[in-house]
Amino acid sequence: MNGGLFHTPFRCYGSAPIPCFTEVLMPAPIGRNPGPVATTPTTSTPNPPAAPQTEAANPAWTPATRPGGRSAGPSMLNPRFAGDAQLGSVLAGGTLTVGAKGEGVKKFQQAMADMGFALPNAADGSYGAMSAKAVKNFQVNASKMFPDVKATGIVDAATLRALDQLAPAPGQQGQSKNVPLPFFEGKPVRVVVLKDEHRTFLFDKSGKLEKILLNAVGAKATSTDEGYKKVTTKLDERASLEVGQRLWGGPVFGPRILDLSWSDGSRSGEELHGTSNNKQLGEDVSHGCVRHSNEDVVKLYDALSVGDHVAIVSGLKDARLRR
């Protein structure tokens, strides 16, 4: 089909929840590039340390005190959090919420980015709406292993204890516990999309976890269909931008599109693609497709081949994620 035409139902973008169809030029086949390594050092440019905050200037940080008025000290097992007084105060009963600032906030944000709940370079030491969204998605994941964790978007002691156990070592990315298996009803897959925590898991051909990527999935009225799918077509940057321009007047699909079908080859009408709005990542906002940052969709494009399988499920405890 090199140079031929195909019809694809792109139903996942725009302001009106209506299906749209387009005829686009299929690009020449692209050779498969090696995927990213499983655990890599972080390379983001360090942010300058946040200025010390007092309780009056930082009301969103609720510090805890021991009897007698002494500040609570930290007690964290993961070296990336060790010795931080702000996080130690949370362990003793305080909280972090929107408006909080400090080094403890920055360390928590960096962990969110390293685990795929936030984009790289998101750690600035200021707890805003994006941080709250990342925390809430982390809490959805953590609650499957730690029942006392609730999805509130506020960092409390239960959330911090869970992160202490689930976050990777300093300078590393990924997650080794409380993650999906690369199988759907006993069949191997290269990608698992967990809708409830808004993360995409990329595995190599041997089943080793390579990357965890932040995503956005279908809105309530246009939910992303769950099931066992496969990559049928890969659109490079030229074709992806052409489709975005033709359908919505701009680069809404980002620089790559991976068209999906059901495993039997019938059309699912959904794709993995990039986005023109990173602020909506981590949410249920699309018309059914799975959005990623433009950097991350290029990683998926390079790692996956036509015919590779993708599992889309509601969450980590979906019974279909089994060997």
N, C-alpha and C positions, 0 to 999 in steps of 0.2 A: 504493500500500500504506500510505498515511498512516493511522495508527491501527490498522492490521491486526496480525495475529500472524504470527510466523515462528519456525521451529525452528532453533536453532544448536547445534552440538556443541562446547561449551566443554570441551576436554580437557587444559588446560594448567596447572591449579592444584590445590593441595591436597597432602596427604601420601600419598595412595594413588594409584598410577598406573592409574586406571580412567577410561574415557570417561564423561562425564555430559552429559545433554541437558536443555534447559530451554525453556519457552515463555515469551517475554517480550513486553512491549508495545513495539512499534516507535515511537520518538518521531517527532514531526513533522520534516520535512526542515530541516536547519540550513544557513543561508547560508554560503558559503565566505568565510573571512577571509584577508587577505593573509598569506603566510608570512614568516618572519624573513629579515633581510638576510644576504648571503653571509658577510661578514666584519665582526664587530662588536667594539667595545671591551669588554673585560671589566669587570664592574661589581661583582665581589665585594668585600666589605669587607676591606681589608688586615689580615692578622694581625700581631700585635706581633712584632718580630724575636726569633728564638730566642737564648737566652743562648749565649755562646761555649762550645764544647765542647772538652775535652781528649781525647786519645786514650784515657786511662784511663777517663774517664767515658763515653765513646762508642765502645765496642769495635766496633760494627757499621760504623763508618767506618774503613776501612783506608787510612791516608794513605800516599802514595808519597813517597820522597825521592830526590834525585839523589845521585850520588857526592859524598862529603864531608858528607853529612847535610843538605844544603840542601833545603828544601821545593820541590816541583814547582809551577811557576806555571801559571795557566790559559792555554789557547790555543783560544778558541772564536770562531767566526765570527758566530753569531747574537747580536745585542746583548743579548738577554734573559739570556744566560749569561755575558757578558763580565765579566772581572775577579773571578770568584768563585774563591777559593782552594780551597774544598772540591771543586768540580767540576774545577778544574785538577789536583788531586791524583789524581782518578779517571782523567783522561786520561793521567797518567803511570804508571798501573798499579795504583792503589788501587781500592776498590769501595765501593758504598753498599748496605746490606742492612737487614733488619728490626732496629730498635733505633737506627739512625743518626739524628742530629739536626743541624740547622744550616740556614743560609741556602741552601746548595747543594741540600739536600733540598727545601726549600720552592720553589725555582725549578724543580726537576724536577717536583714535584707540580703546580705551576701549569701547566706545559706539558702534563702529562697531562690536566688538566681542560680546557684550551683546545682539545685535539685530540679530545675525546670518549672518552678512556680512563678518566676519573674524573668524578665529579659536581662541579659548581661548589662553591666554598668548601671544597674538600678540602685545600688547601695550608696546612698548619699547621707544617711544618718537622720533623715527627716521622714517621719511616719505619716504618709498621706493616703489618699484613696487607693492608689495602686498597691501600696503595701498591704492595706487592709484586705484587698481582693486576693493577693497572693497568700496571705495568712489564712484566709477562709478556705481557699482551695487546699492548702496544706492540711488544715484541720479535717477536711473531708477524707483525705488519705489517712491521716494519723488515727482517726476515730475507728478505722477498721481493725487496728491493732491495740489501741488504747481507748477503751470505751468512755473514759472520763473526759476525753477531748471533745468539745462541742464546736461546731462551725459558726463562730461569732465574728471573726475578723479582728478579735482582740487577743493579744498575747497574754495569757495567764500562766500560772505555774504548771498546769497539766499540759498545755501546749508546749511550753519550753522543755519540760521533761521528755516529751515525745521527740521534739527536735533534737535534743541532746543525744538520743539513741539512733535517730534515723539519718541525721546529716552526715555527709562524708567528712573525712579528715581534712584539716586545713590545706588549702591549695588544690583540692581535688573536686571533681564534679560527679554527679550521679546519685544513686541510691541503691543500696544492696539488699535492704529488707523492705517488706511490705510493697513489693512491686509485682506486676503480672508475669505469668509464664508466657513464653512465646508460642502458645498453642491455642487453637480454637477447636473444641470438640475432638481433641487428639491430633489435629492437623497442624503442622508447623506454619508459623507466620513470620514475616519480617517486621511488621508494625502492629502495635496494639494502641488503639485510641481509647482512653478512659474519659468518657464524657463528663462525669460528675466532678472530677478534679481538674479537668481541662489540661491534660497532658498527653503527649504522643510519645510512645516508647519505640525506639528504633533498635532492632537486633541484627547482628550479622548472620551469615548463613549457617553458622554453627549454633546459633541460639544465644550468643553472648550479647548482653546489653551494651549498646554503643553510645546512645545519646537519649536524653529525655528532653523533650521540647514543649514549650508552652503552646497551647492552641486555643481556638474559639470554635464552638460547635453551634448546631442549629438552635434557633429560638424555639420557644414552646410551641408555637403554631406551625413551625416548619422544622421539626426535630430531625436531627441526623439519624438516618436509618441504621439500625444495628444489624450486625451479621458478619458473614465471612465473604470478603471481597478480594478482588485482585486488580493490579495495575494493568490497564489496557493500552494506554497511550501516554506519552510524555511530551509535553509542549515546552520548547525552549523559550528563551526570553523574548525573541522576536514574535513568536506565535502567541505567547501569553499576553504581551502588551497589545497585540492586534485584537485579540478577543476582548480584552478589557475596554479598549477604545471603542470597539464596535458595539458592545452591549451597553456600557455604562458611561462612555465618554472619558475614560481615564484608566490608569494602571491599577484597577481595583484587585486584580488577581495576582499582583506582584510579578516577579521575573520567571516563575515556573508554575506549571500546572501538571498534576498527575491525575489523569482521568481514571475513575474506578468503575468496575462493573461487579455484579455478583459473581461468585466463583464459577457459575455455570456459563458465564459469558453474557448473560442478559444485562441490560443497562440498569444501573442504580441511580443515575442522574446526579452523582456526587463526585467531588474531587478533593484532593489535597492541594492547596495552593497558598500563595502569599497573601499580603494584605496591603492596603494603603492607609490603615488606621491601627497602629500598634496598641492604642489605648483601649481597644475593644477586645484584645486578647485576654483569655481567662474568663470569658463570659459566654452565655448562650445568646448569640446574636445573628447567626448566619441564616440563610435559607436552606441549609442542610449540609453544605460543604464544611470541610475542616480547614480553618485558616491557621496560618503560622506566620511568624515574622519572615521577612524576605530572605534574611540570612539563613534561617532554619529550613525554609522550603528548598533552597538550593542544596543543602545537605541531604535532604530526603531525595531530591532528584538525582544527585550524584550517587547515592548509595543503592537506590532501588532500580530494578530492571522490569521491563514489561513481563507480566506473568507472576511477579512476586505477590504474595498474599498479605492482606490487611484485615485485622479483626477490629471491629468497632463495637464496643459494649458500654453498658450504662456505668459500670464501675468495677473496682478491683474484685469484688466478691461475686461477680457474674459466674454462674456455675459452668458456663461454656468454656471458660479459660482453664482447660485441663489437658493433661497429656493424653 
